[in-house]
């Protein structure tokens, strides 16, 4: 259940606390954040796909399970 706080009951402090606020981050103007998030999703997807391979399949491509995070980070730089 949401509580409603009346500005007038808090006086000047309420006026300071409840001024119209703008979003701290606007995705349209902060494309770097959107880009980093997209890159993280790509890295995560690749890591999941490699983790689903069997140890034999990983060995065929010259990897061990312990190497997966390092390989993902090197490839996606």
Short mmCIF file of the C-alpha atoms (twelve columns), coordinates in Angstrom:
data_MODEL
# 
_entry.id   MODEL 
# 
loop_
_atom_site.group_PDB 
_atom_site.id 
_atom_site.type_symbol 
_atom_site.label_atom_id 
_atom_site.label_alt_id 
_atom_site.label_comp_id 
_atom_site.label_asym_id 
_atom_site.label_seq_id 
_atom_site.Cartn_x 
_atom_site.Cartn_y 
_atom_site.Cartn_z 
_atom_site.pdbx_PDB_model_num 
ATOM 1  C CA . UNK A 1  0.000  0.000   0.000   1 
ATOM 2  C CA . UNK A 2  1.459  3.369   -1.022  1 
ATOM 3  C CA . UNK A 3  1.681  6.244   1.422   1 
ATOM 4  C CA . UNK A 4  0.877  9.764   0.301   1 
ATOM 5  C CA . UNK A 5  2.882  12.547  1.882   1 
ATOM 6  C CA . UNK A 6  1.510  16.050  1.670   1 
ATOM 7  C CA . UNK A 7  4.152  18.690  0.935   1 
ATOM 8  C CA . UNK A 8  2.437  21.295  3.059   1 
ATOM 9  C CA . UNK A 9  2.703  19.134  6.178   1 
ATOM 10 C CA . UNK A 10 6.489  19.195  5.881   1 
ATOM 11 C CA . UNK A 11 6.812  22.908  5.175   1 
ATOM 12 C CA . UNK A 12 9.990  24.192  3.537   1 
ATOM 13 C CA . UNK A 13 11.756 20.842  3.975   1 
ATOM 14 C CA . UNK A 14 8.971  19.203  1.968   1 
ATOM 15 C CA . UNK A 15 9.402  21.789  -0.763  1 
ATOM 16 C CA . UNK A 16 13.099 20.895  -0.970  1 
ATOM 17 C CA . UNK A 17 12.537 17.150  -0.842  1 
ATOM 18 C CA . UNK A 18 9.714  16.917  -3.317  1 
ATOM 19 C CA . UNK A 19 10.783 19.277  -6.067  1 
ATOM 20 C CA . UNK A 20 10.249 17.937  -9.546  1 
ATOM 21 C CA . UNK A 21 13.101 15.591  -10.198 1 
ATOM 22 C CA . UNK A 22 14.598 14.739  -13.538 1 
ATOM 23 C CA . UNK A 23 15.870 11.224  -14.179 1 
ATOM 24 C CA . UNK A 24 19.487 10.766  -13.158 1 
ATOM 25 C CA . UNK A 25 20.175 8.927   -16.389 1 
ATOM 26 C CA . UNK A 26 18.431 9.346   -19.675 1 
ATOM 27 C CA . UNK A 27 19.140 6.404   -21.996 1 
ATOM 28 C CA . UNK A 28 18.759 8.598   -25.069 1 
ATOM 29 C CA . UNK A 29 21.493 10.965  -23.967 1 
ATOM 30 C CA . UNK A 30 23.705 8.386   -22.276 1 
ATOM 31 C CA . UNK A 31 24.341 5.989   -25.109 1 
ATOM 32 C CA . UNK A 32 27.494 4.725   -23.414 1 
ATOM 33 C CA . UNK A 33 25.409 3.030   -20.752 1 
ATOM 34 C CA . UNK A 34 23.180 1.397   -23.343 1 
ATOM 35 C CA . UNK A 35 26.224 0.281   -25.325 1 
ATOM 36 C CA . UNK A 36 27.952 -1.182  -22.259 1 
ATOM 37 C CA . UNK A 37 24.794 -3.035  -21.271 1 
ATOM 38 C CA . UNK A 38 24.436 -4.447  -24.781 1 
ATOM 39 C CA . UNK A 39 28.072 -5.579  -24.783 1 
ATOM 40 C CA . UNK A 40 27.611 -7.200  -21.363 1 
ATOM 41 C CA . UNK A 41 24.593 -9.105  -22.677 1 
ATOM 42 C CA . UNK A 42 26.623 -10.360 -25.655 1 
ATOM 43 C CA . UNK A 43 29.452 -11.502 -23.366 1 
ATOM 44 C CA . UNK A 44 27.004 -13.212 -21.034 1 
ATOM 45 C CA . UNK A 45 25.304 -15.008 -23.935 1 
ATOM 46 C CA . UNK A 46 28.667 -16.253 -25.241 1 
ATOM 47 C CA . UNK A 47 29.677 -17.405 -21.756 1 
ATOM 48 C CA . UNK A 48 26.429 -19.343 -21.350 1 
ATOM 49 C CA . UNK A 49 26.835 -20.994 -24.744 1 
ATOM 50 C CA . UNK A 50 30.397 -22.081 -23.990 1 
ATOM 51 C CA . UNK A 51 29.380 -23.316 -20.541 1 
ATOM 52 C CA . UNK A 52 26.766 -25.580 -22.117 1 
ATOM 53 C CA . UNK A 53 29.442 -27.447 -24.090 1 
ATOM 54 C CA . UNK A 54 30.730 -30.715 -22.696 1 
ATOM 55 C CA . UNK A 55 34.319 -30.994 -21.485 1 
ATOM 56 C CA . UNK A 56 35.098 -33.002 -24.617 1 
ATOM 57 C CA . UNK A 57 33.678 -30.308 -26.914 1 
ATOM 58 C CA . UNK A 58 35.635 -27.626 -25.056 1 
ATOM 59 C CA . UNK A 59 38.809 -29.692 -25.394 1 
ATOM 60 C CA . UNK A 60 38.169 -29.962 -29.148 1 
ATOM 61 C CA . UNK A 61 38.362 -26.172 -29.423 1 
ATOM 62 C CA . UNK A 62 41.313 -25.994 -27.037 1 
ATOM 63 C CA . UNK A 63 39.573 -24.680 -23.918 1 
ATOM 64 C CA . UNK A 64 38.922 -25.732 -20.364 1 
ATOM 65 C CA . UNK A 65 35.992 -24.548 -18.248 1 
ATOM 66 C CA . UNK A 66 38.308 -22.380 -16.186 1 
ATOM 67 C CA . UNK A 67 39.428 -20.497 -19.307 1 
ATOM 68 C CA . UNK A 68 35.926 -19.480 -20.431 1 
ATOM 69 C CA . UNK A 69 35.682 -16.131 -18.540 1 
ATOM 70 C CA . UNK A 70 39.152 -15.059 -19.684 1 
ATOM 71 C CA . UNK A 71 38.471 -15.950 -23.291 1 
ATOM 72 C CA . UNK A 72 35.157 -14.086 -23.265 1 
ATOM 73 C CA . UNK A 73 36.785 -10.949 -21.854 1 
ATOM 74 C CA . UNK A 74 39.656 -11.039 -24.376 1 
ATOM 75 C CA . UNK A 75 37.400 -11.589 -27.386 1 
ATOM 76 C CA . UNK A 76 34.902 -8.867  -26.485 1 
ATOM 77 C CA . UNK A 77 37.346 -6.008  -25.873 1 
# 
